[in-house]
Amino acid sequence: MHDGSGRIVVSNLTKSFGQVAAVQNLSFHVEPGSVTGFLGPNGAGKTTTLRMLLGLVRPTAGYSTINGQPFEKLGNPGRVVGAVLEAQGFHPSRSALNHLRVYAAAMGLPDQRAHEVVQLVGLGGAANRAAGGFSLGMKQRLALATALLGDPQVLVLDEPANGLDPEGIAWLRTFLRAFASSGRTVLISSHLLAEVEQTIDQVVIISRGQTMFYGMLDDLRKQQQSRVIVQPADPSALVAALQAEGITGIQPTPDGKVAVVDATIQQIGDIAAKAGLAIYGVQEEKADLEQLFFRLTSGQYAAPGAQMYGQPQGGYAMPYQQHQQQSGGFQYQQPIAQQPYQQQPHQPPVAQQPYQQTSPYQAPTPYQQPAPPSPYQPDPTANPTHNDTTGQGGNA
Amino acid sequence: MGNMITAEFRKILTTRLWWALLIPAFIMALGVAWIWSAITTGISNDLVDEELIQQFDVPVDEISWSVIALVRGMNLASIFPMVFGALGLASELHRKTITTSFLTASSRPGLLAAKSITYALWGLIYGLIIAAGVSLGTLIGSDRNYLPDAKQWFLILLAGLFMCVLWTIFALGVGALIGSPVGTLVILLIYTLIVGPLGEIALFTTTGGSHAPGFMPNGSANGMTGSTASVLLFDQIQALILDRGGQVVDDDVREGFQQFISVVAGAHGAFSLWLSGLIFLAWTGIFYVTGMLRNQARDIT
């Protein structure tokens, strides 16, 4: 029998459907008392992984356990783990309450429990209506009610926010936090980090069936790179002064400012003051978590250029950092935008307010910067849009 | 196991399919038996008056021709428990309720076993309703003197009940194997209503009236009731002839007569009740076991 720990272990899990490798060598574990986000773009292998964990899909290699046992050895699994896998598993003409009574019977629970959970998820008013007439959000709630029937220790949810209205999402968030804080385990998948960011403590990010990041959400947050946007009187002079001080992470912005990644506001201010350069504005920009997520999961269906992150290293690699180190002074350079969720890089520059850049990592491509081959001109091979050699001065 | 059987019964009773099939099953059983008993009654009444028949000294009007109505009614109405069984697992796969069913079951084999027991019981329920329907239809359509005695009646209904249970499990297995409700129903209905009966006639005639059709799934199923009726009728006629001082007919005549009644009952080339039952049981076993093995290993994606 299971050990009652509430622990989920996924170890070297691999699944191939014919030639298609849906999940490759995936490893992570989920501890009780926490909410773990299982993130990746659609088609990354999230659902297949969860279904292997729940004994619905047989792995090609590797194993997974809940409470120290594979799913099929849990005895009465509905009492240990509840799962919301899809909002479609209902007979259209069976009422919500009858649906719950069927599975309450299967788990050996009294009918009273069906009444309790239907109230718990807020479907009390629709309990006697046929599930076929439910909205997607109501079906999600009914699926959650089914998962909660056995009062399980572990909850596994696959894209539960699909179809939920904002109120429903907020409710679900509160519910899951409370569920986890009672010492139970929650594993929740999503293709949108923002959707679960406020709910989760730990995160597993996968792409193309492989682990891209596994750790605490706070650790992921710490990886957020910031850059300082400086509006100098003379960009060329500022760049020269910064480079003289050994600061190389410099890039022009489309609106004639200078973006610096490897120096603080104080350092830049000191250098500018020392060089006697006027500065009209300084602002620090942080990449948001969602951008980081795009980075980690980009290129799933992309051209060869997307292979930059390489193979995961034991499932714990921090590929984003590696990339940062490799790409030298062009940390913000977006390598050919294959990201399905990526902001369009060629949007009109007028849309980019100087201090409201929606995508800090975005290449400043739209602007044909009328700049001379000044000292801070980036490497043309890395940023072909800055090959402008009109000989005109900067626009400062 | 008890919990899972309760759950399976709830699955069935909380949707409309069970009575949506049970009502037409009863009506068809009643109607078909009524029509066939009326036909056999009419033909027999005509034959009694024929001089040719009167010369044979066979009391045509004392023979229980209505057993043919019981057989025809049960055989045709058995498509309803078959349809019911066909949807048992296939519709769960189609509607994806199988996901929750597997997640809440102690094990996959446990769930499949609970489903099989439940559907066998429902096959019996359908069989009982169909038996009531054919009995009522025969009572209405037949002249009193052509009605079988209680023992004959009971034996044919018993064979029919067994057939209904096996058809349900047979179809459950086919549905589990194919996985699609529509595909399963199309294949089973085309087979049992068109390919099976016509194929058996073709096989019967091309093989010179051999037992070959009795080896087929449909042929062996129909043979269970059909051969029961033919044996009963033959024994009855034999007894009547002996009562009147006649002789025991030889085996060739017996065989020929039984084959003739089997054809009339729609079971060409049928084996005896037990052989037919064993053959159909084997067919049921093949489809049931392969269907269940397929679902034991199936990835539920």
Interface residues (C-beta under 8 A of the other chain):
Chain A: T47 T48 R51 L54 G55 L56 V57 R58 E72 G75 N76 P77 G78 V81 A83 L85 E86 Q88 G89 F90 H91 P92 S93 R94 S95 N98 H99 R101 V102 Y103 A105 A106 M107 G108 T146 L149 G150
Chain B: N3 M4 T6 A7 R10 K11 T14 T15 R16 R95 K96 T97 I98 T99 T100 S101 F102 L103 T104 A105 S106 S107 R108 A297 D299 I300 T301
